[in-house]
Amino acid sequence: MNVFILGGGGREHTFCWKLGQSPLCTEIFVAPGNAGTQQKATNLPIDPMNFEAVRQAILTHNIGMLVVGPEAPLVAGIHDFIKADKALEGVLVIGPEKLAATLEGSKEFAKEFMQRHQIPTAKYASFTAATLEDGKTFLAAMSAPYVLKADGLAAGKGVLIIEDLSEAQAELESMLVNEKFGTASQTVVIEEFLSGIELSAFVLTDGKAAVNLPMAKDYKRIGEGDTGLNTGGMGAVSPVPFVTPEFEKKIQDRIITPTLEGLQKDKIPFQGFIFIGLIKVGEDPFVIEYNVRMGDPETEVVLPRIESDLMELLLATGKQTLQSQHLSFDEQVATTVMAVSGGYPEAYEKGKEITGLEAIENSLLFHAGTQQEGSRVVTSGGRVLSSTGKGSTMESALAKSYATLSKLDFEGMNYRKDIGFDL
C-alpha cells in the first residue's frame, strides 16, 4: 500500500523511517517533508492545510493510507473532508475526525470532557472578552503562580505561567481584548498551577480497542536546567524512570481507560494517536492537556523502541481491528537531543549549510527543519535535527545522541547538554 504522510518535521521523518521498514508499505510520499524524508520517500510541495491539493495527491499517487502528523489539519477537519469524498472511498486516515480533534483544538472542550468523565486535572474556569472582569476577580481569588491558556491552537506558545497578580490580570486582558494569540485567545482558560514532574503517555486507538505505546518525557525550555523560553521541544527520554508499575496502573485506571470510555460514551469517534500530557503531583497523575497526534520530539524516542510492524498497527487502526494486535517494544532506553538554530525560539536565520552529515553512519538522525538545495542540506526551521541514541542505560543512550551531534555543524547550532538531568 502507498502511504502519504502530512507534515515536515522530525516526527514525520521518524514515521517515514519506521513505516519504510514494513513489507506492507510500497511507496511513501510526504508533504512537504524535509531533506531527511527526501532520502526515504518522495516529497510533495504541498501545504498540509490545502485539502484540495492533498486530495489530488491521494488520487494521483494511488494512496491507500494518510498519516496526519501535525494537529492543525486534524482540527480543521482533514479526516471528515476525505471521508465525505466518494472518490476517496477506502482511503484510511490515521488521525481523528474534527469533533474528536477538538480535544486539542479547544482547551475548554478538553476540560469539560475531563470534568464529565471524572478525569483528574487542574481546577479551572474559562473567560471571554465579555467576562474579562470576572476573569480578573477569579485570578485575585487564586494563589500564585497563575496559569493562563489560550483556548485554541497557538503553536505551543499559548500558555503563560505568571507569578504576579497584576501582571496576570494585564496578560488576561492582552489575550482577550488585544488578541495576543489571535483567534486562539478569544477564550482563555485560567487554571490552578500544579507542581510536579511532567511526562507523556501515548495511546493508539481505532475507536474501540487501543494499545499503549511507550511513555516519554520531553524537555521544552531552551536553556539548561529547564530555564528560558518554551520551545517545541529540545529533547526526550523513553522509558520514564519514575513510572513504577503502581504509577502506571494509576495512569491506566484513572486517565487512559476513562478517556477511551468517555469518547465512546460521548459518541466521539477516534482513530489515531492520543497523546496525553501528564503531571505527577506527589504520587498521583493529572492531565495537563490532550493532543490528538504524536508529539515531537517524543516520536523520535517512542517509535525507535517499537519492535512491532507499525504499518500493520496503523492498518488495523484504520480498519478497526486493533483488538487483534499486540505491541512489542524494546526494553532499551532511547534518548533524543534536538539541535536548533541560533536565536530560536525567538528570531533566527534560515539557509545555513549543515556539514558533517556524510560522517553519520549507524546512527538515528532525524531531520526536522532542513531542506535540500542542490548538493547541500540547509536549515529551514528553528528545530533542525534530532539525534536519537539507544542503550541499556539513559547515560549510554545520551552518549550516542551527543556523539552524533558532535560530528555535525551549522552556523549558530545550539543544543542542550543536560537532557535527562532531572532523572
Residue pairs with C-beta under 8 A, 6 or more apart in sequence:
1 24
1 25
1 26
1 64
1 65
1 311
1 315
2 26
2 27
2 28
2 29
2 61
2 62
2 63
2 64
2 65
3 19
3 25
3 26
3 27
3 28
3 29
3 63
3 64
3 65
3 66
3 67
3 311
4 28
4 29
4 30
4 31
4 54
4 57
4 58
4 61
4 63
4 65
4 66
4 67
5 12
5 15
5 16
5 19
5 28
5 29
5 30
5 31
5 33
5 37
5 41
5 67
5 69
6 12
6 30
6 31
6 48
6 54
6 66
6 67
6 68
6 69
6 70
6 73
6 78
7 30
7 31
7 48
7 68
7 69
7 70
8 30
8 31
8 32
8 33
8 34
8 37
9 34
9 69
9 70
9 296
9 368
9 369
9 381
9 383
10 296
10 297
10 299
10 300
10 338
10 366
10 367
10 368
10 383
10 385
10 386
11 69
11 293
11 294
11 295
11 296
11 297
11 299
11 300
12 30
12 33
12 34
12 37
12 69
13 34
13 36
13 37
13 40
13 366
13 367
13 368
14 299
14 300
14 303
14 304
14 366
15 67
15 69
15 294
15 299
15 303
15 310
16 28
16 30
16 33
16 36
16 37
16 40
16 41
17 40
17 303
17 364
17 366
18 303
18 304
18 306
18 310
19 25
19 28
19 67
19 310
19 311
19 314
20 28
20 40
20 41
21 309
21 310
22 309
22 310
22 311
22 312
23 309
24 309
24 311
24 312
24 315
25 311
27 41
27 42
27 61
28 37
28 40
28 41
28 42
29 41
29 42
29 43
29 44
29 57
29 61
29 63
30 37
30 41
30 42
30 43
30 44
31 43
31 44
31 45
31 46
31 47
31 48
31 54
31 57
32 43
32 44
32 45
32 46
32 47
32 48
33 41
33 43
33 44
34 43
34 367
34 368
34 369
34 370
34 371
34 380
35 367
35 370
35 371
35 372
35 377
36 365
36 366
36 367
36 370
37 43
37 367
38 372
42 61
44 57
46 53
46 54
46 57
47 53
48 54
48 68
48 69
48 70
48 72
48 73
48 78
49 72
49 73
49 76
51 73
51 76
51 78
51 81
54 66
54 73
54 78
55 81
55 82
55 85
55 87
55 88
57 63
58 66
58 82
58 88
58 91
59 87
59 88
63 91
64 90
64 91
64 92
65 91
65 92
65 93
65 94
65 314
65 315
65 318
66 78
66 82
66 91
66 92
66 93
66 94
66 95
67 94
67 95
67 314
68 74
68 78
68 79
68 93
68 94
68 95
68 272
68 293
69 293
69 294
70 293
71 101
71 104
71 105
71 153
71 291
71 292
71 293
72 153
73 95
74 95
74 96
74 98
74 101
74 104
74 272
74 292
74 293
75 98
75 101
75 102
75 104
75 105
75 153
75 292
76 98
77 97
77 98
77 101
78 93
78 95
79 93
79 95
79 96
79 97
79 98
79 101
79 271
80 97
80 98
82 88
82 91
82 93
83 93
83 97
92 314
92 315
92 317
92 318
92 319
93 271
93 272
93 318
94 271
94 272
94 273
94 314
94 317
94 318
95 101
95 271
95 272
95 273
95 292
95 293
96 269
96 270
96 271
96 272
96 292
97 269
97 270
97 271
99 268
99 269
100 263
100 268
100 269
100 270
100 292
101 292
102 109
102 110
103 109
103 110
103 113
103 274
103 290
103 292
104 110
104 153
104 289
104 290
104 291
104 292
104 293
105 152
105 153
106 151
106 152
106 187
107 126
107 149
107 150
107 151
107 152
107 189
107 289
108 126
108 151
108 187
108 189
110 289
110 290
111 121
111 124
111 126
111 189
111 191
113 119
113 262
113 266
113 290
114 120
114 121
114 287
115 121
116 262
116 266
117 258
117 259
117 261
117 262
117 265
118 258
119 254
119 255
119 258
119 259
119 262
119 287
120 254
120 255
120 284
120 285
120 286
120 287
121 191
121 286
121 287
121 288
122 147
122 191
122 192
122 193
122 194
122 286
122 288
123 191
123 192
124 189
124 190
124 191
124 192
125 135
125 138
125 189
125 190
125 191
126 151
126 187
126 188
126 189
126 190
127 134
127 135
127 138
127 172
127 176
127 187
127 188
127 190
128 176
128 186
128 187
128 188
129 176
129 177
129 186
132 172
132 173
132 176
132 177
135 172
135 176
135 188
135 190
136 169
136 172
136 173
138 190
139 146
139 165
139 168
139 169
139 172
139 190
140 165
140 169
142 190
142 192
144 162
144 163
144 164
144 165
144 168
144 193
145 161
145 162
145 163
145 193
146 161
146 162
146 163
146 165
146 168
146 190
146 193
147 159
147 160
147 161
147 190
147 191
147 192
147 193
148 159
148 160
148 161
148 162
148 168
148 171
148 172
148 175
148 188
148 189
148 190
149 158
149 159
149 160
149 188
149 189
149 190
149 191
150 158
150 159
150 175
150 180
150 181
150 184
150 185
150 188
151 184
151 185
151 186
151 187
151 188
151 189
152 158
152 181
152 183
152 184
152 185
152 186
152 187
153 184
154 181
154 182
154 184
154 185
156 230
156 231
156 232
157 181
157 230
158 181
158 184
158 185
159 230
160 168
160 171
160 175
161 193
162 168
162 171
171 180
172 188
172 190
174 180
175 181
175 185
175 188
176 185
176 186
176 188
179 185
179 186
194 279
194 281
194 286
194 288
195 281
196 279
196 280
196 281
196 282
196 286
197 217
197 242
197 279
197 280
197 422
198 217
198 218
198 277
198 278
198 279
198 280
198 288
199 215
199 216
199 217
199 240
199 242
199 243
199 278
199 279
199 280
200 215
200 216
200 217
200 218
200 275
200 276
200 277
200 278
200 295
200 298
201 212
201 215
201 251
201 255
201 256
201 275
201 276
201 278
202 212
202 213
202 214
202 215
202 216
202 273
202 274
202 275
202 276
202 294
202 295
202 298
202 302
203 210
203 211
203 212
203 213
203 256
203 259
203 260
203 273
203 274
203 276
204 210
204 211
204 213
204 272
204 273
204 313
204 317
204 322
205 211
205 260
205 263
205 270
205 271
205 272
205 274
205 317
205 322
206 271
206 316
206 317
206 318
206 319
206 320
206 321
206 322
207 263
207 264
207 269
207 270
207 271
207 320
208 264
208 320
208 322
208 323
209 320
209 322
209 323
209 325
210 256
210 260
210 322
211 313
211 322
211 325
211 326
211 327
212 252
212 256
212 327
213 273
213 302
213 306
213 327
213 329
214 238
214 239
214 301
214 302
214 305
214 306
214 329
215 238
215 239
215 240
215 243
215 248
216 236
216 237
216 238
216 239
216 240
216 295
216 298
216 301
216 302
217 236
217 237
217 238
217 240
217 423
218 233
218 234
218 235
218 236
218 295
218 297
218 298
219 226
219 233
219 234
219 235
219 236
219 416
219 419
220 226
220 230
220 231
220 232
220 233
220 234
221 227
221 228
221 229
221 230
221 231
221 234
222 228
222 229
222 230
222 231
222 234
222 340
222 344
222 345
222 416
223 416
224 416
224 417
224 418
224 421
225 418
225 421
226 422
229 345
229 346
230 345
231 340
231 344
231 345
231 382
231 383
232 296
232 345
232 382
232 383
233 295
233 296
233 297
233 298
233 338
233 383
234 297
234 337
234 338
234 340
234 415
234 416
234 419
235 297
235 335
235 336
235 337
235 338
235 401
235 415
235 416
235 419
235 420
236 295
236 297
236 298
236 300
236 301
236 335
236 336
236 419
237 301
237 333
237 334
237 335
237 394
237 397
237 419
237 420
237 423
238 298
238 301
238 302
238 305
238 333
238 334
238 335
239 305
239 333
240 423
241 394
241 423
242 280
242 423
243 251
246 283
247 280
247 283
247 285
250 283
250 284
250 285
251 278
251 285
254 284
254 285
255 276
255 278
255 285
255 287
256 276
259 274
259 276
259 290
263 269
263 270
270 292
271 317
271 318
271 320
272 292
272 293
272 317
273 292
273 293
273 294
274 290
274 291
274 292
275 290
275 291
275 292
275 293
275 294
275 295
275 298
276 287
276 289
276 290
276 291
277 287
277 288
277 289
277 290
277 291
278 285
278 286
278 287
278 288
279 285
279 286
279 288
294 302
296 368
296 383
297 336
297 338
297 383
297 386
300 334
300 336
300 364
300 366
300 386
300 388
301 334
301 335
301 336
301 388
302 334
303 310
304 330
304 334
304 364
304 388
304 390
305 329
305 330
305 332
305 334
305 390
306 327
306 328
306 329
306 330
307 328
307 329
307 330
308 325
308 326
308 327
308 328
308 329
312 325
313 322
313 325
313 327
316 322
316 324
316 325
330 390
332 390
332 391
332 392
332 397
333 390
333 391
333 392
333 393
333 394
333 396
333 397
334 388
334 389
334 390
334 397
335 388
335 389
335 390
335 394
335 397
335 398
335 400
335 401
335 419
335 420
336 366
336 386
336 387
336 388
336 389
336 401
336 419
337 386
337 387
337 398
337 401
337 402
337 405
337 415
337 416
337 419
338 368
338 383
338 384
338 385
338 386
338 415
338 416
339 383
339 384
339 385
339 386
339 387
339 405
339 408
339 410
339 413
339 414
339 415
340 348
340 382
340 383
340 384
340 413
340 414
340 415
341 348
341 349
341 350
341 352
341 369
341 379
341 381
341 382
341 383
341 384
341 410
341 412
341 413
341 414
342 348
342 349
342 411
342 412
342 413
342 414
343 349
343 412
344 382
344 383
344 414
345 382
348 382
348 412
349 411
349 412
350 369
350 378
350 379
350 380
350 381
351 373
351 378
351 379
351 380
352 378
352 379
352 410
352 411
352 412
353 376
353 377
353 378
353 410
353 411
354 370
354 376
354 377
354 378
354 379
354 384
354 385
354 408
354 409
354 410
355 408
355 409
355 410
356 407
356 408
356 409
357 365
357 377
357 408
359 407
360 404
360 407
360 408
363 387
363 388
363 389
363 400
363 403
363 404
364 387
364 388
364 389
364 390
365 385
365 386
365 387
365 388
365 404
366 385
366 386
366 387
366 388
367 377
367 384
367 385
367 386
368 381
368 383
368 384
368 385
368 386
369 379
369 380
369 381
369 382
369 383
369 384
370 377
370 378
370 379
370 380
370 381
370 384
370 385
371 377
371 378
371 380
378 410
379 410
384 410
384 413
385 405
385 408
387 401
387 402
387 404
387 405
388 401
389 396
389 397
389 398
389 399
389 400
389 401
389 402
389 403
389 404
390 397
390 400
391 397
391 398
391 399
391 400
394 420
394 423
398 419
398 420
401 419
402 417
405 415
